[in-house]
């Protein structure tokens, strides 16, 4: 797996871990940060899709996109539960 894609996946997972420790007193700032994180993860997914159009194996593409999509789904769920 490419180092760039591994970094993207690990970054997404680290962001999820950081978000789980947000304190409720900083709710508004945290919601904004989670929304920005969701956008970042979507951009990373889009980058992988674009790169893979130029030549990645199907298994690699699916694994990278699945990992980031899962991270984005978790972030989006936290936003929905805590911010709306």
Protein Blocks (a to p, Z undefined) as FASTA:
>chain_A
ZZklmmmmmmmmmmmmmmmmpcfklmmmmmmmmmmmmmmmmmmmmmmmmmmmnopafklm
mmmmmmmmmmmmmmmmmmmmmmZZ
